[in-house]
Amino acid sequence: MKWFSATCLALACHVSLAADTHEATIVIEDHRFAPAELVVPADRKVKLTVVNKDNTPEEFESYELNREKIVVGNGQIVVFIGPLKPGRYPFFGEFHMETAKGVLIAE
């Protein structure tokens, strides 16, 4: 019975954490992020999926978010961010810095 109670508690905590996480997606296509501006809720953890539709790799990088992750061509990654205070958090793709730019806006 103790095992059952511990398992139920663990599952309840997992469901609670999942409910507190906001999910969002950014797509890389033609060496650009879309949307280039993404609004997410402030003070909540964000599960950000970055989908690369280009054949070449790109990088999701942000000094303000302290993240740097390569997205292979025709691949995707997941990045967990936050909770963030209200504000603007720029990001870019290091392989195509002239076009791959965006900003996460926490409100």
GITA-V539844 format. One line per field, one symbol per residue. ss: DSSP state (H for helix, E for strand, L for the rest). A space follows every 50 residues. Layout:
# GITA-V539844
ss->???
This chain:
# GITA-V539844
ss->LHHHHHHHHHHHHHHHHHHLEEEEEEEEELLEEELLEEEELLLLEEEEEE EELLLLLEEEEELLLLEEEEELLLLEEEEEELLLLLEEEEEELHHHLLLL EEEEEEL
